[in-house]
Amino acid sequence: MTRRFLLNLLGGAAVVLTGLPAWAGETARVGMDKNLFVPQVLRVKPGTTVEWVNDEKRTSHSVFFEAEGLAESDRLFPGESWKRTFDKAGTYPYRCGPHPEMVGTVEVAP
């Protein structure tokens, strides 16, 4: 089955709710809703761009790869997004700057 077929069959819920792997060169989405990253663990292939989108109605969030020593993203207000491309295999934990209990992980594997 192709991802497009799955997305059509399930109305897009498969990627958002289960974190199905994205294929290299594609864009995967992580939502920010109810102080959670959705999906909390996202598995992608090298070369995938991940886009975080604030789906909240009133709260701002950020994306902060603190363990890597990277700068925190700008605050993302409702409807805003931020992207990062992952070229190397590895596990990339991150958190929300203003809400440190809000955590997620990007797992990149060939």
Sequence and secondary structure as in RCSB ss.txt:
>XXXX:A:sequence
MTRRFLLNLLGGAAVVLTGLPAWAGETARVGMDKNLFVPQVLRVKPGTTVEWVNDEKRTSHSVFFEAEGLAESDR
LFPGESWKRTFDKAGTYPYRCGPHPEMVGTVEVAP
>XXXX:A:secstr
  HHHHHHHHTTHHHHHH   B TT EEEEEEETTEEESSEEEE TTEEEEEEE  SS  B  B GGGT      
B TT EEEEEE S EEEEEE SS TT EEEEEE  
